[in-house]
């Protein structure tokens, strides 16, 4: 059914279709009340009679409602309008990771590591809430035009406080990216399964193909369970030797032999980053911990804008903080790495930026040291260096 032009819930006009599958379709939607542009996920009408699929659709909305992280697509609204079930999300101005791989081939190592770390940060936010994605793959990883990575499509995900939907133990996920335990017993998938899938994605970013290819889906499943882990350096001789060691652990057959948490996964990739950039590069070791929200952002060597997202004005800060106080500006402040030091600068924000209690004058950089306390309006944060 062609839904272009349809107005959902009296305010969201579907203006373009971006993709369609057996389960539903994704549209570009314009909010007629605010003029914001969103991404609308709409169930196919002929699928709404399937109780399991409908429950999964509702579960995705429930999970996204409680999952707020810069590296996860943000929920705006969800519900049912007559016969149409919909989920409204922030629109990511960019493409999915699969598109980049198909159009540009294998990536340079720093870029691939950067993308993988951002995805792992999104998985870390999910992990802390007991959420397992179960379908981490390039198609479900969105890259904005500014290089911000967001995990999408939580249609197969589950959380600790949601009941099991399927009575059978069928495969959950996509065979090329699924961990051995996931293809054998779908209900046994946990964060280690998601990290296995992410390691497969990273392998594909570097090699242009997943580690296991060829044959039927059954053949791919068999290879995940039984075949030795391919050496990335046979396909990409230029990658650091440490990447071989990383994949040997990240793609281990047994979950207990892998990285147990996203933080372990991230720390290993950051160590590889440091080995590439050399010991003089200290910016990879810097983090901004937002005390108010519990968010943590890894900082890299560029000017990073801190603020809140505004899709209507196409404002997508590098560091997007979940500010319930509404005192954080769209472009509130910036962090810049220069000659071995980190600098904080207020960007003429309405509610001011404070460094250890001192109000900063606009557009004047101030050097930071480890443990400094920052305030962006009423949002409290701490800088962690070294």
C-alpha positions as a printed Julia matrix, in Angstrom:
386×3 Matrix{Float64}:
  0.0     0.0    0.0
  1.42    3.37  -1.04
  1.43    5.61   2.03
  3.23    8.61   0.51
  1.27   11.7    1.45
 -0.5     9.99   4.34
 -0.71   12.0    7.56
 -0.23    9.87  10.68
 -1.6    10.81  14.07
 -2.79   14.1   12.63
  0.72   15.55  12.36
  3.34   13.33  10.63
  3.17   13.52   6.84
  4.98   10.72   4.99
  6.87   12.43   2.18
  9.29    9.78   0.88
 10.04    6.08   1.27
 13.62    5.17   2.17
 13.45    1.4    2.39
 11.11   -1.54   2.67
 11.36   -5.11   3.9
  9.08   -8.03   4.64
  8.22   -6.57   8.04
  7.71   -2.86   7.38
  8.89    0.25   5.59
 10.86    3.35   6.61
  9.68    6.76   5.43
 10.85   10.33   5.73
  8.14   12.16   7.66
  7.59   15.85   8.25
  6.0    17.0   11.5
  3.32   19.45  10.44
  3.31   21.07  13.9
  7.04   21.75  14.22
  8.25   21.27  10.62
 10.86   18.81  11.94
 11.92   15.92   9.71
 11.82   12.42  11.19
 12.24    8.8   10.12
  9.0     6.84  10.37
  8.96    3.05  10.65
  5.56    1.71   9.6
  4.37   -1.89   9.78
  3.07   -3.43   6.57
 -0.68   -3.71   6.92
 -0.67   -7.41   6.01
  1.77   -8.09   8.88
 -0.3    -6.55  11.66
 -2.38   -9.74  11.91
  0.73  -11.67  12.94
  0.69  -11.53  16.74
  4.43  -12.22  17.08
  5.5    -9.56  14.58
  3.13   -7.02  16.12
  4.5    -7.73  19.58
  8.07   -7.27  18.29
  7.1    -3.93  16.78
  5.64   -2.77  20.09
  8.69   -4.08  21.96
 11.03   -2.08  19.73
  9.17    1.12  20.61
  9.25    0.25  24.3
 13.0    -0.41  24.24
 13.81    2.76  22.3
 11.64    4.8   24.67
 13.94    3.86  27.52
 17.24    3.92  25.61
 18.72    7.38  25.19
 22.29    7.5   23.92
 24.05    9.49  21.17
 24.9     6.23  19.39
 21.35    4.86  19.29
 18.54    6.23  17.11
 16.28    8.41  19.24
 12.55    7.7   19.63
 10.18   10.62  19.1
  6.71    9.05  19.11
  4.98    5.74  18.54
  1.5     4.3   18.46
 -1.38    3.28  16.22
 -3.34    5.52  13.87
 -6.39    3.6   12.68
 -4.85    0.5   11.07
 -1.27    1.89  10.93
  1.3     1.03  13.59
  4.22    3.48  13.56
  7.47    4.39  15.31
  8.76    7.94  14.79
 12.52    8.47  15.23
 15.08   11.22  14.7
 16.23   11.32  11.1
 19.93   10.57  10.51
 21.23   12.62   7.6
 23.55   10.07   6.0
 23.71    6.42   4.92
 23.98    3.01   6.52
 27.38    1.35   6.88
 26.58   -1.26   4.23
 26.2     1.52   1.66
 29.68    2.85   2.45
 31.26   -0.61   2.2
 29.53   -1.4   -1.08
 30.36    1.95  -2.66
 33.87    2.56  -1.34
 35.2    -0.88  -0.44
 37.55   -1.64   2.48
 38.18    1.26   4.84
 41.37    2.71   6.24
 42.03    1.27   9.69
 41.48    4.45  11.81
 38.08    5.07  10.25
 36.93    1.48  10.74
 38.1     1.52  14.37
 36.32    4.81  14.98
 33.02    3.43  13.65
 33.35    0.2   15.67
 34.08    2.08  18.9
 31.01    4.29  18.42
 28.8     1.24  17.84
 30.27   -0.41  20.95
 29.45    2.73  22.94
 25.83    2.38  21.83
 25.87   -1.3   22.79
 27.33   -0.3   26.16
 24.31    1.92  26.81
 22.02   -0.98  25.87
 24.05   -3.42  27.99
 23.64   -1.23  31.07
 19.87   -1.54  30.64
 19.95   -5.28  30.02
 19.14   -4.93  26.32
 20.46   -7.33  23.67
 20.16   -6.12  20.06
 20.54   -9.52  18.3
 20.84   -8.05  14.8
 24.01   -5.95  14.69
 25.0    -5.67  11.01
 26.08   -2.93   8.57
 22.51   -2.3    7.39
 21.51   -1.43  10.95
 24.4     0.96  11.58
 23.75    4.53  10.41
 26.54    7.02   9.69
 25.64   10.7    9.65
 27.33   13.1    7.25
 29.36   14.31  10.25
 30.62   10.83  11.07
 28.31   10.22  14.03
 27.36    6.54  14.28
 23.97    5.32  15.52
 22.57    1.81  15.97
 19.15    1.31  14.38
 16.47   -1.4   14.1
 15.83   -2.93  17.5
 13.1    -5.13  16.02
 14.76   -8.36  17.21
 16.05   -6.99  20.49
 14.95   -8.01  23.95
 15.5    -6.71  27.46
 15.56   -8.28  30.89
 12.07   -7.06  31.74
 10.33   -8.2   28.54
  8.91  -11.73  28.16
 10.06  -14.17  25.48
  7.94  -13.82  22.36
  8.86  -16.94  20.38
  8.1   -20.38  21.8
 10.5   -22.08  19.39
 14.26  -21.59  19.55
 14.59  -20.29  16.0
 17.52  -18.27  14.69
 17.48  -14.59  15.62
 19.59  -12.25  13.53
 21.37  -12.46  10.18
 23.54  -15.51   9.47
 26.62  -13.64   8.21
 26.86  -11.72  11.5
 25.41  -14.1   14.1
 27.47  -15.71  16.86
 27.59  -19.52  17.1
 25.37  -19.64  20.19
 22.89  -17.29  18.55
 22.38  -19.48  15.48
 22.14  -22.61  17.64
 19.94  -21.25  20.44
 18.46  -17.84  19.67
 17.31  -17.23  23.25
 20.86  -17.64  24.6
 22.18  -14.51  22.84
 23.58  -11.88  25.18
 25.9    -8.86  24.98
 28.79  -11.15  24.02
 26.78  -12.22  20.98
 26.25   -8.57  20.0
 29.98   -7.91  20.36
 30.74  -10.95  18.18
 28.45   -9.47  15.52
 30.18   -6.1   15.83
 33.56   -7.81  15.36
 32.22   -9.37  12.15
 31.13   -5.89  11.03
 34.61   -4.49  11.78
 36.19   -7.36   9.83
 33.97   -6.51   6.85
 34.88   -2.8    7.11
 38.56   -3.74   6.83
 38.34   -6.63   4.34
 35.31   -5.64   2.25
 33.62   -8.93   3.17
 32.58  -10.82   6.33
 34.94  -13.49   7.67
 32.69  -16.34   6.53
 31.27  -16.3    3.0
 30.25  -18.68   0.22
 27.57  -21.33  -0.05
 24.09  -21.34   1.44
 22.88  -19.79   4.69
 23.3   -23.21   6.3
 26.92  -23.26   5.1
 27.54  -19.84   6.66
 26.03  -20.98   9.96
 28.24  -24.1    9.91
 31.34  -21.96   9.33
 30.55  -19.73  12.31
 30.28  -22.81  14.5
 33.18  -24.86  13.17
 35.61  -23.06  10.86
 38.85  -21.46  12.08
 38.87  -17.68  12.4
 40.29  -16.19   9.17
 43.35  -13.97   9.49
 42.51  -10.37   8.66
 46.12   -9.8    7.51
 45.72  -12.28   4.66
 43.11   -9.94   3.21
 44.59   -6.68   4.56
 48.37   -7.05   5.1
 48.61   -3.39   6.14
 46.53   -3.71   9.33
 48.41   -3.88  12.65
 49.31   -7.34  13.93
 47.31   -6.51  17.04
 44.15   -6.73  14.94
 44.77  -10.45  14.44
 44.92  -10.94  18.19
 41.78   -8.83  18.6
 39.76  -10.93  16.15
 41.0   -14.19  17.67
 39.33  -13.16  20.9
 36.37  -11.19  19.53
 35.35  -14.04  17.18
 36.02  -16.92  19.56
 33.47  -19.72  19.27
 32.76  -19.85  23.0
 31.18  -16.71  24.55
 33.3   -17.01  27.69
 36.46  -16.68  25.57
 35.39  -13.33  24.07
 35.26   -9.77  25.36
 32.71   -9.89  28.16
 31.56   -6.27  28.09
 31.48   -3.4   25.59
 33.95   -1.51  27.77
 36.56   -4.28  27.38
 35.92   -4.29  23.63
 36.31   -0.5   23.43
 39.47   -0.41  25.53
 41.2    -2.92  23.24
 40.29   -0.98  20.1
 41.47    2.26  21.73
 44.82    0.62  22.49
 45.11   -0.29  18.81
 44.26    3.3   17.92
 47.04    4.57  20.17
 49.53    2.17  18.6
 48.64    3.57  15.17
 48.85    7.23  16.17
 51.92    6.84  18.36
 52.59    7.64  22.03
 52.46   11.41  21.5
 48.75   11.24  20.81
 46.93   11.59  24.09
 43.47   12.61  22.89
 42.21    9.03  22.49
 42.61    8.6   26.26
 40.34   11.53  27.05
 36.71   11.16  28.09
 33.88   13.44  29.08
 31.71   11.85  31.78
 28.33   13.53  32.2
 27.48   13.14  35.89
 23.89   14.31  35.42
 22.95   11.66  32.84
 25.57    8.94  33.28
 26.7     9.32  29.65
 30.39    8.94  28.79
 31.95   10.24  25.58
 35.36    9.25  24.24
 37.12   12.31  22.8
 39.23   12.35  19.66
 41.55   14.81  17.93
 39.19   17.42  16.59
 36.96   20.23  17.69
 33.9    18.7   19.34
 30.69   20.67  19.75
 28.68   20.0   22.92
 24.94   20.6   22.8
 21.52   19.19  22.03
 20.27   17.97  18.68
 17.8    20.03  16.67
 16.74   18.13  13.51
 14.65   21.07  12.25
 17.71   23.3   12.03
 19.97   20.4   11.02
 22.02   20.87  14.2
 23.72   17.64  15.24
 26.38   18.32  17.89
 29.3    15.92  18.17
 28.5    15.37  21.85
 24.73   15.18  22.36
 23.74   15.27  26.02
 20.34   14.15  27.28
 19.33   17.34  29.09
 15.98   17.17  30.89
 16.58   20.6   32.45
 16.53   22.23  28.98
 19.39   24.51  30.0
 21.85   23.08  27.47
 22.14   25.08  24.26
 22.08   23.57  20.78
 25.74   24.58  20.4
 26.65   25.25  24.0
 30.42   24.75  24.2
 33.34   23.07  22.47
 36.26   20.81  23.36
 39.41   21.09  21.25
 42.68   19.14  21.33
 45.68   21.32  20.52
 49.41   20.7   21.04
 48.92   18.05  23.7
 46.24   19.83  25.76
 42.46   19.92  25.82
 40.7    23.28  25.67
 37.15   24.17  26.74
 35.37   27.11  25.14
 31.92   28.54  25.76
 30.07   29.25  22.49
 28.13   32.24  23.77
 25.58   30.0   25.45
 22.52   31.49  27.12
 22.92   29.5   30.36
 26.72   29.79  30.54
 29.55   27.3   30.84
 31.37   26.92  34.17
 34.78   25.38  34.83
 35.25   24.36  38.49
 32.55   26.86  39.43
 33.95   29.76  37.39
 31.74   31.21  34.64
 33.65   31.29  31.35
 33.6    34.29  29.07
 32.34   33.4   25.57
 34.8    32.33  22.9
 37.83   32.2   25.22
 39.59   28.78  25.35
 40.54   27.43  28.8
 42.99   24.58  29.33
 41.6    21.5   31.09
 43.22   19.11  33.53
 42.18   15.68  34.73
 39.21   15.77  37.1
 37.99   19.26  36.18
 34.26   19.76  36.86
 32.27   21.35  34.04
 28.75   22.72  33.99
 26.74   23.37  30.83
 23.74   25.17  32.24
 22.55   22.73  34.93
 24.31   19.76  33.33
 27.32   18.61  35.35
 30.22   16.77  33.71
 33.79   15.72  34.53
 36.81   15.56  32.25
 38.96   12.42  32.47
 42.48   12.63  31.0
 45.23   10.05  30.86
